[in-house]
Amino acid sequence: MLFKNLVIYRLHAGWDISAAALEQHLSRRQLQPCGALDMESRGWVPAGPEKRLVHTANGQHLIALGINQKVLPPSIVRQETEERAAEMEKALGSPVGRKQMREIRERVLVELRAKAFTRRRVSHAWIDTVNQWLVVDAAAVARAEEVIDTLRDSIESLPVTRFEAGSSEVQMAQWVRLGEAPLRLAVDTDLDLQASNEPRAAVKYARHSLDGTDIQEHLSAGKAVVRLGLTWNDRITFILTRKLEVKRVRFLSMEEEAGDGSCRLSAQDRFDQDFLLMSSELAHLVSDLAASLKSDAQHPPLAACA
């Protein structure tokens, strides 16, 4: 259940919702199977081992959006369309025109859509009503927006904006130059640089010391920091992108605890414990990240959430 990627949104000040109210709203749009002619179906699924759609603790809510998608490869549609067109040509003794090809393809799509296999993916979101953050575990903003759009439709009002900082590239470049980051952040060993001019030359460092003169030369030459590895409080490692997406999140302390065979917990108890620890750690990380990037001087100080 631990989040692996973070797309961060800021809830507008004063917005709040109880677990009971959120559960009621989400229950009206639970995930349903795809209809015969539908390629996709979206809806809410249980957030954890329980049947509840909302898992909550200490003002922190966890929800999960399920998306059923029919698998219909274009190559299969094209192959079936071409085979039927060839049969028609043979029967008519004349070539099939563009209009007829479109009609054949439409019939193929309708028939195959009804028979297509369905795959499901689930995206979790954490709502921090204490510190006014909403974080989606998604590797791309487009996936996160699916959750935001569906949640907005479900509860009718969701005042959120993407976490932004206009000088993120400048800030990250400064951290690399100095070899250190503010607060409890520390520069790690991963770095992607990219030139702003054509042909956009790029340099990538992975598990590499970032204190070399070559890196300083790249920065002096005008290359921008597009991805930077960071460690927060010696407890969480991650990659920060210039779009302020947080990727490849690893909870070091929680991994160590999970590897300790002395702890024997049920699946539900383990889930509860992981969510409490994760939400507490991420609340502090996001707060430090926002302060380090000077993204929101008006954002209230971090409140206790665990």
Sine and cosine of phi, psi and omega as CSV:
sin_phi,cos_phi,sin_psi,cos_psi,sin_omega,cos_omega
0.00,0.00,-0.30,0.95,-0.04,-1.00
-0.86,0.50,0.74,-0.67,-0.03,-1.00
-0.91,0.41,0.63,-0.78,0.01,-1.00
-0.95,-0.31,-0.39,0.92,0.03,-1.00
-0.63,-0.78,0.54,-0.84,-0.04,-1.00
-0.80,-0.60,0.85,-0.53,0.25,-0.97
-0.94,-0.33,0.88,-0.47,-0.23,-0.97
-0.97,-0.22,0.72,-0.70,0.08,-1.00
-0.82,-0.57,0.48,-0.88,0.06,-1.00
-0.97,-0.25,0.81,-0.59,0.12,-0.99
-0.98,0.19,0.63,-0.78,0.01,-1.00
-0.92,0.39,0.56,-0.83,-0.08,-1.00
-0.83,0.56,0.71,-0.71,0.07,-1.00
1.00,-0.02,-0.22,0.97,-0.01,-1.00
-0.97,0.25,0.70,-0.72,-0.01,-1.00
-0.45,-0.89,0.38,-0.93,0.08,-1.00
-0.45,-0.90,0.68,-0.73,0.00,-1.00
-0.98,0.20,0.34,-0.94,0.02,-1.00
-0.88,0.48,-0.63,0.78,-0.02,-1.00
-0.91,0.41,-0.68,0.74,0.00,-1.00
-0.92,0.40,-0.66,0.75,0.01,-1.00
-0.90,0.43,-0.68,0.73,0.04,-1.00
-0.85,0.53,-0.68,0.73,-0.02,-1.00
-0.90,0.44,-0.70,0.72,0.01,-1.00
-0.89,0.45,-0.73,0.69,-0.07,-1.00
-0.93,0.37,-0.52,0.86,-0.05,-1.00
-0.90,0.44,-0.36,0.93,0.02,-1.00
-0.97,0.23,-0.22,0.97,0.00,-1.00
-0.70,-0.71,0.88,0.48,0.07,-1.00
-0.98,0.19,0.41,-0.91,-0.06,-1.00
-0.89,0.45,0.74,-0.67,0.03,-1.00
-0.88,-0.48,0.39,-0.92,0.09,-1.00
-0.88,0.47,0.44,-0.90,0.08,-1.00
-0.91,0.41,0.65,-0.76,0.12,-0.99
-0.95,0.33,0.19,-0.98,-0.06,-1.00
-0.84,0.54,-0.56,0.83,-0.06,-1.00
-0.97,-0.25,0.02,1.00,-0.03,-1.00
-1.00,0.00,0.62,-0.78,0.11,-0.99
-1.00,-0.05,-0.30,0.95,-0.08,-1.00
-0.47,-0.88,0.52,-0.86,0.09,-1.00
-0.65,-0.76,0.73,-0.69,0.01,-1.00
-0.87,-0.49,0.59,-0.81,0.06,-1.00
-0.04,-1.00,0.17,-0.98,-0.09,-1.00
-1.00,0.06,0.60,-0.80,0.00,-1.00
-0.81,-0.59,0.29,-0.96,0.03,-1.00
-0.81,0.59,0.69,-0.73,-0.06,-1.00
-0.98,0.19,-0.33,0.95,-0.04,-1.00
-0.52,-0.85,-0.33,-0.94,-0.03,-1.00
-0.89,0.46,-0.40,0.91,0.02,-1.00
-0.98,0.19,0.08,-1.00,0.01,-1.00
-1.00,0.05,-0.13,0.99,-0.02,-1.00
-0.93,0.36,0.58,-0.81,0.04,-1.00
-0.99,0.17,-0.34,0.94,-0.01,-1.00
-0.84,-0.54,0.86,-0.51,0.13,-0.99
-0.98,-0.20,0.83,-0.56,-0.11,-0.99
-0.72,-0.69,0.52,-0.85,0.06,-1.00
-0.29,-0.96,0.77,-0.64,0.08,-1.00
0.79,0.61,0.68,0.74,0.03,-1.00
0.98,0.22,0.18,0.98,0.02,-1.00
-0.93,-0.36,0.79,-0.62,0.00,-1.00
-0.92,-0.39,0.65,-0.76,0.11,-0.99
-0.87,-0.49,0.79,-0.61,0.02,-1.00
-0.76,-0.65,0.25,-0.97,-0.05,-1.00
-0.61,-0.79,0.80,-0.60,0.06,-1.00
-0.99,-0.15,0.82,-0.57,0.07,-1.00
-0.98,-0.17,0.65,-0.76,0.04,-1.00
-0.77,-0.64,0.89,-0.46,0.11,-0.99
-1.00,-0.04,0.80,-0.60,-0.01,-1.00
-0.79,-0.61,0.75,-0.66,0.08,-1.00
-0.98,0.20,0.67,-0.74,-0.02,-1.00
-0.99,-0.11,0.93,-0.37,-0.02,-1.00
-0.65,-0.76,1.00,0.08,-0.06,-1.00
-0.86,0.51,0.70,-0.71,0.03,-1.00
-0.83,0.55,-0.55,0.84,-0.02,-1.00
-0.90,0.44,-0.57,0.82,0.02,-1.00
-0.94,0.35,-0.68,0.74,0.03,-1.00
-0.88,0.48,-0.70,0.71,-0.01,-1.00
-0.90,0.44,-0.68,0.74,-0.02,-1.00
-0.90,0.45,-0.72,0.69,-0.01,-1.00
-0.90,0.43,-0.63,0.77,0.01,-1.00
-0.89,0.45,-0.70,0.71,-0.01,-1.00
-0.91,0.42,-0.63,0.78,0.00,-1.00
-0.91,0.42,-0.66,0.75,-0.01,-1.00
-0.94,0.33,-0.58,0.82,0.04,-1.00
-0.91,0.42,-0.63,0.78,0.02,-1.00
-0.90,0.43,-0.63,0.77,0.03,-1.00
-0.91,0.42,-0.63,0.78,0.01,-1.00
-0.92,0.39,-0.67,0.74,0.03,-1.00
-0.86,0.52,-0.67,0.74,-0.01,-1.00
-0.91,0.42,-0.64,0.77,-0.03,-1.00
-0.95,0.32,-0.62,0.79,-0.06,-1.00
-1.00,0.04,-0.40,0.92,-0.04,-1.00
0.96,0.27,0.33,0.94,0.02,-1.00
-0.54,-0.84,0.41,-0.91,-0.02,-1.00
-0.89,0.46,0.49,-0.87,0.06,-1.00
-0.99,0.11,0.78,-0.63,-0.01,-1.00
-0.99,0.17,0.12,-0.99,-0.03,-1.00
-0.88,0.48,-0.66,0.75,0.00,-1.00
-0.89,0.45,-0.67,0.74,0.03,-1.00
-0.91,0.41,-0.62,0.79,0.04,-1.00
-0.88,0.47,-0.67,0.74,0.03,-1.00
-0.89,0.46,-0.67,0.74,0.00,-1.00
-0.91,0.42,-0.66,0.75,0.03,-1.00
-0.88,0.47,-0.71,0.71,-0.02,-1.00
-0.89,0.45,-0.65,0.76,0.02,-1.00
-0.89,0.45,-0.66,0.75,0.04,-1.00
-0.91,0.42,-0.65,0.76,0.02,-1.00
-0.88,0.47,-0.70,0.72,0.00,-1.00
-0.87,0.50,-0.71,0.71,-0.01,-1.00
-0.88,0.47,-0.71,0.70,-0.04,-1.00
-0.92,0.38,-0.72,0.70,-0.04,-1.00
-0.95,0.31,-0.54,0.84,0.01,-1.00
-0.87,0.50,-0.63,0.78,-0.02,-1.00
-0.93,0.37,-0.43,0.90,-0.04,-1.00
-0.98,-0.18,-0.11,0.99,-0.15,-0.99
-0.92,0.40,0.53,-0.85,0.12,-0.99
-0.95,0.32,0.44,-0.90,0.01,-1.00
-0.90,-0.44,0.72,-0.69,0.11,-0.99
-0.90,-0.44,0.47,-0.88,-0.04,-1.00
-0.86,-0.51,0.67,-0.74,0.19,-0.98
-0.79,-0.61,0.47,-0.88,-0.07,-1.00
-0.79,-0.61,0.73,-0.69,0.05,-1.00
-0.89,-0.46,0.82,-0.57,0.02,-1.00
-1.00,-0.05,0.50,-0.87,0.09,-1.00
-0.70,-0.71,0.62,-0.78,0.02,-1.00
-0.92,-0.39,0.82,-0.58,0.00,-1.00
-0.95,-0.33,0.91,-0.42,0.00,-1.00
-0.98,-0.17,1.00,-0.05,-0.01,-1.00
-0.97,0.23,-0.21,0.98,0.02,-1.00
-0.97,0.23,-0.74,0.68,-0.06,-1.00
-0.95,-0.32,0.10,1.00,0.12,-0.99
0.92,0.40,0.76,0.65,0.11,-0.99
-0.82,-0.58,0.50,-0.86,0.17,-0.99
-0.76,-0.65,0.85,-0.53,-0.11,-0.99
-0.82,-0.58,0.79,-0.61,0.01,-1.00
-0.96,-0.29,0.73,-0.69,0.08,-1.00
-0.99,0.13,1.00,0.00,-0.05,-1.00
-0.56,-0.83,0.61,-0.79,-0.01,-1.00
-0.99,0.14,-0.20,0.98,0.00,-1.00
-0.60,-0.80,0.51,-0.86,-0.01,-1.00
-0.88,0.48,-0.59,0.81,0.00,-1.00
-0.86,0.51,-0.64,0.77,0.04,-1.00
-0.92,0.39,-0.64,0.77,0.02,-1.00
-0.91,0.42,-0.62,0.79,-0.01,-1.00
-0.91,0.42,-0.46,0.89,0.09,-1.00
-0.87,0.50,-0.68,0.74,0.01,-1.00
-0.92,0.39,-0.73,0.68,-0.03,-1.00
-0.88,0.48,-0.72,0.69,-0.02,-1.00
-0.88,0.47,-0.69,0.72,-0.02,-1.00
-0.93,0.36,-0.61,0.79,0.03,-1.00
-0.92,0.40,-0.65,0.76,0.03,-1.00
-0.89,0.46,-0.65,0.76,0.04,-1.00
-0.92,0.40,-0.52,0.85,-0.08,-1.00
-0.98,0.21,-0.60,0.80,-0.08,-1.00
-0.93,-0.36,0.02,1.00,0.12,-0.99
0.96,0.29,-0.47,0.88,0.01,-1.00
-0.64,-0.76,0.87,-0.49,0.02,-1.00
-0.61,-0.79,1.00,0.04,-0.05,-1.00
-0.98,0.18,1.00,0.00,-0.01,-1.00
-0.75,-0.66,0.42,-0.91,0.12,-0.99
-0.68,-0.74,0.49,-0.87,0.03,-1.00
-0.90,0.44,0.62,-0.79,0.09,-1.00
-0.90,0.43,0.85,-0.53,-0.07,-1.00
-0.71,-0.70,0.44,-0.90,0.12,-0.99
-0.46,-0.89,0.92,-0.39,-0.13,-0.99
-0.88,0.48,-0.42,0.91,-0.08,-1.00
-0.94,-0.34,0.51,0.86,-0.09,-1.00
-0.87,0.50,-0.68,0.74,0.00,-1.00
-0.90,0.44,-0.66,0.75,0.02,-1.00
-0.90,0.44,-0.69,0.73,-0.01,-1.00
-0.89,0.45,-0.73,0.68,-0.03,-1.00
-0.91,0.42,-0.61,0.79,0.05,-1.00
-0.89,0.46,-0.63,0.78,0.02,-1.00
-0.91,0.42,-0.64,0.77,0.03,-1.00
-0.88,0.47,-0.67,0.75,0.00,-1.00
-0.91,0.41,-0.66,0.75,0.01,-1.00
-0.86,0.50,-0.70,0.72,-0.05,-1.00
-0.99,0.16,-0.35,0.94,-0.06,-1.00
0.98,0.21,0.24,0.97,0.01,-1.00
-0.43,-0.90,0.39,-0.92,0.00,-1.00
-0.85,-0.52,0.31,-0.95,-0.05,-1.00
-0.95,0.32,0.20,-0.98,0.10,-0.99
0.78,0.62,-0.76,-0.65,-0.06,-1.00
-0.99,-0.10,0.28,0.96,0.04,-1.00
-1.00,-0.02,0.56,-0.83,0.05,-1.00
-0.69,-0.72,0.65,-0.76,0.04,-1.00
-0.94,0.35,0.74,-0.67,-0.05,-1.00
-0.98,-0.20,-0.58,-0.81,-0.17,-0.99
-0.86,-0.52,0.36,0.93,0.04,-1.00
-0.83,-0.56,0.69,-0.72,-0.06,-1.00
-0.41,-0.91,0.73,-0.69,0.14,-0.99
-0.87,-0.50,0.78,-0.62,0.03,-1.00
-0.88,-0.47,0.53,-0.85,0.00,-1.00
-0.57,-0.82,0.70,-0.71,0.04,-1.00
-0.97,0.24,0.53,-0.85,-0.02,-1.00
-0.99,0.10,-0.37,0.93,-0.02,-1.00
-1.00,-0.03,0.30,-0.95,0.06,-1.00
-0.93,0.36,0.57,-0.82,0.05,1.00
-1.00,-0.01,0.56,0.83,0.06,-1.00
0.84,0.55,0.85,0.53,0.05,-1.00
-0.85,0.53,0.64,-0.77,-0.05,-1.00
-0.78,-0.62,0.53,-0.85,0.05,-1.00
-0.75,-0.66,0.72,-0.70,-0.04,-1.00
-0.83,-0.56,0.76,-0.65,0.10,-1.00
-0.89,-0.46,0.78,-0.63,0.02,-1.00
-0.78,-0.62,0.80,-0.59,-0.03,-1.00
0.76,0.66,0.77,0.64,-0.11,-0.99
-0.74,-0.68,0.65,-0.76,0.07,-1.00
-0.87,0.49,0.70,-0.72,-0.07,-1.00
-0.97,-0.24,0.34,0.94,-0.02,-1.00
-0.98,-0.22,0.25,0.97,-0.03,-1.00
-0.98,0.22,0.42,-0.91,0.01,-1.00
-0.92,0.39,-0.45,0.89,0.00,-1.00
-0.89,0.45,-0.60,0.80,0.01,-1.00
-0.93,0.38,-0.67,0.74,0.04,-1.00
-0.87,0.49,-0.61,0.79,0.02,-1.00
-0.92,0.39,-0.65,0.76,0.04,-1.00
-0.88,0.47,-0.68,0.74,0.01,-1.00
-0.91,0.42,-0.67,0.74,0.02,-1.00
-0.90,0.43,-0.49,0.87,0.01,-1.00
-0.98,0.20,-0.07,1.00,0.08,-1.00
0.98,-0.20,0.11,0.99,0.04,-1.00
-0.95,0.32,0.66,-0.75,-0.03,-1.00
-1.00,-0.09,0.52,-0.86,0.08,-1.00
-0.99,0.13,0.90,-0.44,-0.01,-1.00
-0.97,-0.25,-0.39,0.92,0.07,-1.00
-0.53,-0.85,0.70,-0.72,-0.02,-1.00
-0.65,-0.76,0.77,-0.64,0.07,-1.00
-0.98,0.19,0.72,-0.69,-0.01,-1.00
-0.70,-0.72,0.42,-0.91,0.13,-0.99
-0.83,-0.55,0.72,-0.70,0.02,-1.00
-0.96,-0.28,0.87,-0.49,0.15,-0.99
0.81,0.58,0.46,0.89,-0.04,-1.00
0.86,0.51,0.33,0.94,-0.10,-1.00
-0.84,-0.53,-0.45,0.89,-0.03,-1.00
-0.69,-0.72,0.77,-0.64,0.12,-0.99
-0.95,-0.31,0.50,-0.87,-0.01,-1.00
-0.26,-0.97,0.20,-0.98,0.10,-1.00
-0.94,-0.35,0.79,-0.61,0.06,-1.00
-0.97,-0.24,0.79,-0.61,0.02,-1.00
-0.99,-0.13,0.26,-0.97,0.01,-1.00
-0.92,0.38,-0.31,0.95,0.09,-1.00
-1.00,0.05,0.12,0.99,0.02,-1.00
0.90,0.44,0.56,0.83,0.22,-0.98
-1.00,-0.01,0.63,-0.78,0.01,-1.00
-0.95,-0.32,0.89,-0.45,-0.12,-0.99
-0.86,-0.51,0.30,-0.95,0.08,-1.00
0.79,0.61,0.77,0.64,-0.02,-1.00
-0.96,0.27,0.75,-0.67,0.08,-1.00
-0.76,-0.64,0.81,-0.59,0.03,-1.00
-1.00,-0.06,1.00,-0.07,-0.14,-0.99
-0.88,0.47,-0.74,0.68,-0.06,-1.00
-0.92,0.40,-0.60,0.80,-0.02,-1.00
-0.96,0.29,-0.52,0.86,0.08,-1.00
-0.91,0.42,-0.63,0.78,0.03,-1.00
-0.91,0.42,-0.66,0.75,0.00,-1.00
-0.92,0.40,-0.62,0.79,0.00,-1.00
-0.91,0.41,-0.48,0.88,-0.01,-1.00
-0.99,0.15,-0.09,1.00,0.00,-1.00
-1.00,0.09,0.95,-0.33,-0.05,-1.00
-0.94,0.35,-0.08,1.00,-0.03,-1.00
-0.96,0.29,-0.32,0.95,-0.07,-1.00
-1.00,-0.10,0.88,-0.48,0.00,-1.00
-0.89,-0.45,0.99,-0.17,-0.04,-1.00
-0.86,-0.51,0.45,-0.89,0.11,-0.99
-0.94,0.33,0.25,-0.97,0.00,-1.00
-0.87,0.50,-0.65,0.76,-0.01,-1.00
-0.92,0.39,-0.70,0.71,0.00,-1.00
-0.90,0.44,-0.63,0.78,0.01,-1.00
-0.91,0.41,-0.64,0.77,0.03,-1.00
-0.89,0.45,-0.72,0.69,0.03,-1.00
-0.85,0.53,-0.72,0.70,-0.03,-1.00
-0.90,0.43,-0.71,0.70,-0.01,-1.00
-0.88,0.48,-0.67,0.75,-0.03,-1.00
-0.92,0.39,-0.67,0.74,0.03,-1.00
-0.88,0.48,-0.72,0.69,-0.01,-1.00
-0.92,0.39,-0.70,0.71,-0.03,-1.00
-0.89,0.46,-0.74,0.68,-0.04,-1.00
-0.90,0.43,-0.59,0.80,0.04,-1.00
-0.92,0.40,-0.72,0.70,-0.01,-1.00
-0.91,0.42,-0.72,0.70,-0.05,-1.00
-0.93,0.37,-0.55,0.84,0.04,-1.00
-0.87,0.50,-0.68,0.74,0.03,-1.00
-0.95,0.32,-0.64,0.77,0.01,-1.00
-0.89,0.46,-0.75,0.66,-0.03,-1.00
-0.89,0.46,-0.63,0.78,0.04,-1.00
-0.88,0.47,-0.71,0.70,0.02,-1.00
-0.91,0.41,-0.62,0.78,0.00,-1.00
-0.90,0.43,-0.70,0.71,0.01,-1.00
-0.89,0.46,-0.68,0.73,0.00,-1.00
-0.92,0.39,-0.63,0.78,-0.02,-1.00
-0.92,0.40,-0.57,0.82,0.00,-1.00
-1.00,0.01,-0.03,1.00,0.02,-1.00
0.80,0.60,0.68,0.73,-0.11,-0.99
-1.00,0.09,-0.35,0.94,-0.12,-0.99
-0.40,-0.92,1.00,0.03,-0.01,-1.00
-0.91,0.40,-0.34,0.94,-0.05,-1.00
-1.00,0.01,-0.14,0.99,-0.06,-1.00
-0.93,0.38,0.72,-0.69,-0.03,-1.00
-0.90,0.43,0.44,-0.90,0.03,-1.00
-0.90,0.44,0.40,-0.92,-0.05,-1.00
-0.89,0.46,0.73,-0.68,0.07,-1.00
-0.99,-0.17,0.35,-0.94,0.02,-1.00
-0.94,0.35,0.72,-0.69,-0.01,-1.00
-0.74,-0.67,0.17,0.99,0.05,-1.00
-0.43,-0.90,0.00,0.00,0.00,0.00
